[in-house]
Amino acid sequence: MANIKSAKKRITVINRKTARNRRVKEHLKSVLKNFDAAMADGNKEAAQEKLILAEKKLKKAAAKGVIHKNTASRKVSRLTKSFNKAFAK
């Protein structure tokens, strides 16, 4: 346990940031899972809405520093590619 006041404060700040990052990452996982479910159903309109939402959430998480910007871009690219491949007719 820390004895110095600033060290104690850093511990509380880190715990708060860790909790926030964990919430955001769990939310991202559920958004991506919803997109995968919409893709599995074959519903183009629902999948498109979920893709837009997933892209928005990924970019926001990257902007806030929860995930790296290249990771967000890679995930968006893969989601878009799978969407286009599934519904290219």
Secondary structure by P-SEA (a helix, b strand, c coil): ccccaaaaaaaaaaaaaaaaaaaaaaaaaaaaaaaaaaaaaccaaaaaaaaaaaaaaaaaaaaaccccaaaaaaaaaaaaaaaaaaccc
